[in-house]
Amino acid sequence: MAQATGAGQGSGGSVGHDRNRYRHAARHLAECQSCDAGIEDYGDLPSHGQFLEVLKQKHGRKHGCWHLADS
């Protein structure tokens, strides 16, 4: 979940822009979740669940995104 920055936007973008980015991110997370069951060995990479834990630790305040991702 990259942060949008620009003149006059501070550390975020418009509410509508964030909502669109969050929908897009939630769709990607859902697609990754659906692929997770078919992966038997992640090798040196974290599992999908482990990746989500780290992502939520780093971006836990993005409640709008997590609401969409958990739906």
QUISUL-V463555 format. One record per helix or strand of 2 or more residues. SS is the DSSP state (h for helix, s for strand). FROM is the first residue (numbers start at 0). LEN is the number of residues. If there is no record, write none. Layout:
ss = <SS	SS>
from = <FROM	FROM>
len = <LEN	LEN>
This chain:
ss = <h	h	h>
from = <14	47	62>
len = <22	12	8>
